[in-house]
Amino acid sequence: MDIKALAVIIPYLINFILLYNRKKNWAKGKNRWFGVSVLFLTGLVILLTVKEPEINKYKFAVWGILTPFIFSVIDYVFKILSFSLHDRDLYLWLRGSSDIDDSKLSGGKHVRASDRIFSMIMLFTVIFLPFIGMIVL
């Protein structure tokens, strides 16, 4: 498998796990931030220590290592916005989420428009974040 394919698939998996498990105990506390910070620091060390001609082969993989931290920061910002709007964490309005009723298209009466907007933005962030690295780098 090509390194570029792995640089897209692995961040997708990690970010989707972080998205759908954002209200689990391990994802709310220090464990999540410790894990994504270790990945972020590993990516920065690789980015800063590897010489220029060699980094071109691995720059997509390094970006893939950095994306879980970037997604976690975006998730935290939306959590703060939701607390300021609703005095609660946002309900993830995505199929398969434990926050909504999948049998109803609306997700239930407790889901507000801002929950839907924030959920879509976070979903598109997960989808496009690996490709942003390919465009920028």
C-alpha positions as CSV (number, residue, x, y, z in Angstrom):
1,M,0.0,0.0,0.0
2,D,1.2,3.5,-0.9
3,I,2.3,5.9,1.9
4,K,-0.1,8.5,0.6
5,A,-3.0,6.1,1.0
6,L,-2.0,5.3,4.5
7,A,-1.7,9.0,5.2
8,V,-5.3,9.4,4.3
9,I,-6.8,6.2,5.8
10,I,-5.2,6.3,9.2
11,P,-6.2,9.9,10.0
12,Y,-9.8,9.1,8.8
13,L,-10.0,6.2,11.2
14,I,-8.5,8.0,14.2
15,N,-10.6,11.1,13.6
16,F,-13.8,9.2,13.1
17,I,-13.1,7.3,16.3
18,L,-12.6,10.6,18.1
19,L,-15.7,12.0,16.6
20,Y,-18.1,9.2,17.4
21,N,-16.6,8.5,20.9
22,R,-16.3,12.1,22.0
23,K,-18.6,11.7,25.0
24,K,-16.9,8.5,26.3
25,N,-14.9,8.8,29.5
26,W,-11.6,8.1,27.8
27,A,-12.3,10.8,25.1
28,K,-13.4,13.5,27.6
29,G,-10.4,13.5,29.8
30,K,-6.7,13.7,29.8
31,N,-6.2,10.4,27.9
32,R,-7.5,11.8,24.6
33,W,-5.3,14.9,24.9
34,F,-2.3,12.9,25.9
35,G,-2.7,10.6,22.9
36,V,-3.2,13.3,20.3
37,S,-0.5,15.4,21.8
38,V,2.0,12.5,21.6
39,L,1.0,12.1,17.9
40,F,1.3,15.9,17.3
41,L,4.7,16.1,19.0
42,T,6.0,13.0,17.1
43,G,4.9,14.6,13.8
44,L,6.6,17.9,14.7
45,V,9.8,16.2,15.6
46,I,9.8,14.3,12.3
47,L,8.9,17.4,10.4
48,L,11.7,19.5,12.0
49,T,14.5,16.9,12.2
50,V,14.3,15.2,8.8
51,K,16.2,16.8,6.1
52,E,14.4,18.5,3.2
53,P,14.9,15.9,0.4
54,E,13.9,13.1,2.7
55,I,10.8,14.8,4.1
56,N,9.2,15.1,0.7
57,K,8.6,11.3,0.8
58,Y,6.9,11.4,4.2
59,K,5.2,14.8,4.3
60,F,1.7,13.3,3.8
61,A,2.3,10.8,6.6
62,V,3.5,13.6,8.9
63,W,0.4,15.6,8.1
64,G,-1.7,12.5,8.9
65,I,0.0,12.3,12.3
66,L,-0.8,16.0,13.0
67,T,-4.5,15.8,12.1
68,P,-5.9,14.2,15.2
69,F,-4.7,17.0,17.3
70,I,-6.1,19.6,14.9
71,F,-9.4,17.8,14.9
72,S,-9.4,17.6,18.7
73,V,-8.9,21.4,18.9
74,I,-11.8,22.0,16.5
75,D,-14.0,19.6,18.5
76,Y,-13.1,21.5,21.7
77,V,-13.9,24.8,20.1
78,F,-17.4,23.5,19.1
79,K,-17.9,22.1,22.6
80,I,-17.2,25.6,24.1
81,L,-19.5,27.2,21.5
82,S,-22.3,24.7,22.3
83,F,-21.9,25.3,26.1
84,S,-22.1,29.1,25.5
85,L,-25.3,28.7,23.3
86,H,-27.1,25.8,25.1
87,D,-25.3,25.2,28.5
88,R,-24.6,21.7,27.3
89,D,-22.3,19.8,24.9
90,L,-23.6,19.5,21.4
91,Y,-25.6,16.5,20.3
92,L,-23.8,14.8,17.4
93,W,-26.4,14.7,14.7
94,L,-24.9,11.8,12.6
95,R,-26.3,8.4,11.9
96,G,-24.9,5.9,14.4
97,S,-24.3,8.5,17.1
98,S,-25.6,7.6,20.6
99,D,-26.8,11.2,21.0
100,I,-29.8,11.1,18.6
101,D,-32.7,8.8,17.7
102,D,-31.8,7.2,14.4
103,S,-35.4,6.3,13.7
104,K,-36.3,10.0,13.3
105,L,-34.8,12.1,10.6
106,S,-34.7,15.1,12.9
107,G,-32.9,13.2,15.6
108,G,-35.5,14.1,18.2
109,K,-36.8,17.3,19.7
110,H,-33.8,17.9,21.8
111,V,-31.5,18.4,18.7
112,R,-31.3,22.1,17.7
113,A,-30.2,23.6,14.4
114,S,-26.8,24.6,15.9
115,D,-26.2,20.9,16.8
116,R,-26.9,20.0,13.2
117,I,-24.6,22.7,11.8
118,F,-21.8,21.9,14.2
119,S,-22.1,18.2,13.5
120,M,-21.9,18.7,9.7
121,I,-18.9,21.0,10.1
122,M,-17.1,18.4,12.2
123,L,-18.0,15.7,9.7
124,F,-16.6,17.7,6.8
125,T,-13.5,18.5,8.9
126,V,-12.9,14.8,9.4
127,I,-13.4,14.1,5.7
128,F,-11.3,17.0,4.3
129,L,-8.5,17.5,6.9
130,P,-6.2,14.8,5.4
131,F,-6.7,16.3,1.9
132,I,-5.9,19.8,3.1
133,G,-2.4,18.5,4.0
134,M,-2.0,17.2,0.5
135,I,-2.9,20.6,-1.0
136,V,-0.9,22.7,1.4
137,L,2.2,20.5,1.5
